[in-house]
Amino acid sequence: MAKWLDHAVFYEIYPQSFYDTNSDGIGDFKGIIAKLDYICELGCNAIWINPCFESPFGDAGYDVSDYYRTAPRYGTNEDLKQIFDEAHKRNMHVLLDLVPGHTSVEHKWFKESMKAGHNQYTDRYVWTDSIWEEPAGMGCIRGISERDGSCAVNFFSHQPALNYGFYKPDKKWQQSMDDEGPKATLEALKDIMRFWLKMGCDGFRVDMAGSLVKHDEDGKGTIKLWQNIREFLDQEFPDAVMVSEWGEPDKSLLGGFHMDFLLHFGPSHYNDLFRCEEPFFSGRGKGDVSGFVAKYKENYEKTERKGLICIPSGNHDMIRLAKTIHGDELKIAFAFLLSMPGAPFIYYGDEIGMRYVENLKSVEGGYERTGSRSPMQWDKSLNAGFSNAPEEDLYIPLDRDINRPDVESQQKDETSLYHEVKKLLKIRRSHPALQNRSEIEFVYAEKNKYPLAYLRSCENEHILVVINPSDQEQTFDCSYIPKETVYHFGGIITATGSHITVPAGSAGFYII
């Protein structure tokens, strides 16, 4: 397994909104290259680039029309290779966003699959036998081809589902995982991965990783499929990294993924922390962390305490952190995010508290998500330094608030969120107990109460993390006695025997 994951801190880049170097209003590969030093100086040593392959962009590039070519609006294959090369010069690593479950209707595979006569792509997608039959519970495309049948879709109606088979077929048109069509799809996926890994990509964040095999009882078929892929990678690219959008670490890690996300969908209680009516990280102190901790502990034990569960600051599918928590609350939230096990993932702009932009028209199927995909705010110049295009040509509108945060201003302000994040990342790198694989033990996480306290441990170091976002001083009993302060924001805790008092609006790391 790639050792660099032990210390990886990821920065997620939504390429169309990061940095525009050719003044067309859309970010590009050369913009990413130009900002690699910024990412590195922040303290991140790995990047995840959202989909950048050829696409009609009905769903932000998650509707791929050619897996082997980059989208011209971002640049060429050679430009993407240069990102790999320049990142590696800086001891950074790059994950591409792989979409294995569906393509665009414009993909040549789908166009061939729609033909009435049998060809090598006839079984590349999930088709019923009759135009009058829908695949139950999946949605479909129908009435657009000479072929008789309805084609299942995975998400939007322009994203036909690729065929990896059914775990338990119960209709004539449902193929098993061992049929030739599903096997050919799997080999095609390996070829795509092989192509980009040979070019210098370090691995993949895999979209909807748990959805490939249909009617899949407890994910057994999909786990088996990913184990097959992991075996191929171990033979040809043993250092290739895979991070899954699955949300069930016990399944994804068994399938061969290195890491999995706890996400805003499913039973993780991630939203209880940041994105609900009363988030735990709100200073109002009305949140509840206990459901999150209970689910985290369950997953942690299921994955044999490997510490490979990732908690992102956000991503392209969530509302921004700064919509629901603000000011110092954001600094305390990052103290939590950057002291937990697993690789941290910072969504571009979260390190400066970029806001969710309200009431934007949907761009590329973003709908309410569009407000989290606005251009990066670099400085106070034209278009916040994102682009020299006329403002009306920006693909996604800027945050127009005159008080919007920007990188340059925060770099000049030692009390800014940017500097707090940078400080936290430096501390994480300096202390083995705070790194990705070190263990965690929750010390205090009571229902509807504050603070949150947990112990991070490795062989030679033990650090107690105590976090109190509420605006009231809190107390709790703890058998671990703090001896030295590693980091604090706000006041420092005081201990009387086993009784610990925690100042309002504070976070601290303490060696015991």
C-alpha positions, 0 to 999 in steps of 0.5 A: 500500500502507498505509504504516502497515504499515511500523511496525506492531506487532500485538497479538492479542486472543482476545475471549472471554478478554480483558476482561469488562465485563458480568460474564457470564464472557466478554470483550466489545467494551467490554472491548477498548475499555477496554484500548486504552490499555494496548495502546498504552502497551505499544508496539503500534499495531495489533490483530488480533481473533479471530473475533467474528461470529455463530456457534454457537461450535463452533470459537471463532467460526471457524464463522461463521453470519452474516458481517454480524452480531457475536456478541451475547455480545461486543456489537453491530455498533455496539460493534465500530464503536466499537472501530474509531473509538477505535483510530483516535483513538489512531493504531491500526489494527484487523484482523478475522479473516476466515474465507473457506473454510467456514461453520457448518452453521447459516449460512443459505447452508448451510441453503438449500444442503441443499435438493433444489430448485435455488436461488442457494445450491445451489453455494455449497458443495462437494457430490458428486452422491451420498450414497455418494461422499465428496470424496477426502481432505477429510472430509464431512457427509452424511445430514443433508439432503434433497439427494442428495450429500456436502458437503466439510468444511475442518476440523471436521465442522460446517464445510462448505467453501465452493465456490471451484471446483477448479483441475483438475476431474476429476469431474462434480460438481467445478466449475471456478473459472469456473463460476457457483457459485464465482464467486458465492461469490467475489463474496459474499466481496467483499461481506463485506469491503466491508461491514466496510471501509466500517464502518472496519475496516482489513483482515483476517487471513485464516484458512486463506488457501491452502485455498480452491481445491481440488485446487490445483496449487502454489496457482496457483488460490488465488493467482489468486483472491486476486489478483482480490480484491486488484484489487477492494480496490485499486479500492475500498479501496486502504489495506485490509491483508491478512495471511495464514495461509498459511505460504508467503510466496512464494505469499501475497505473489504473491496480493496479501497484504501479510504472511504468517506463519511458523507452527507447522505446515509446514516453517518450523522455527518450533517449533525456536525455542520449542516442542520438546523442546529449544528454541533459546531454552532456557538448556540450550543444546541447541537448533538454529536452523539449520533455521529460518534456512535456511527463513527465508532461502529464503522471504526470497529468494523474496519478493524480500527484502521483509521481510514474513514475520511471526514471532508470539510465539504465537497461539490455536492454539499452546501458550503460550511460557511452557510451554517457556521461562521467566524470562529465556529469555522476555526473550531470545526477545522480543529476537529476536522484536522485532528481526526483519523483518516486523510483530511479533505479540504474543499477548495475555498473552505480554508478561507470560509468561502460562502454558499452563494444563494439563488444561483440558476442551476449550472450543469445539473448543480441545482442547489449545489451550484452555490457551492461551486462558485469561482475561487476568490484569490484577491480583490482584483477583477473577478476576485482574481479568478479570471480576466474575462468579462464578469458576464462571461463567468461560467458560474457567477461569483459571490457578489458580497463586497465582504467576501473572503479572499486568499490574499487578504487572509494571508495578510491577516494572522488571525484569519481562518486561512492561517488557523488551517495552515497552523493546524496542518503544521501541527498535524504533520508534527505529531504522529498521534494526530496523523492518519493511521493513529488510533482514536478513543472517544472520551466524552460525547454525550447526547445533547451535551458539550464538549467533545473529547477524544484521545489520539494515540500512537506508540510514543505519543498520546494527545487529548483533543477537547472541543467546545464550540458552544458559547458556554463554559463546559465541564466533564470528568476525564481520567486523562490528565493534560500535561502540555498544550500542543495547540489551543484556540480560545481559552485553555482547559483547566483540570482539578483532579479528573474534573476538566473545565473547558472555556466557551468557543475553544479547541485544544490539543494536550499531551497527556 
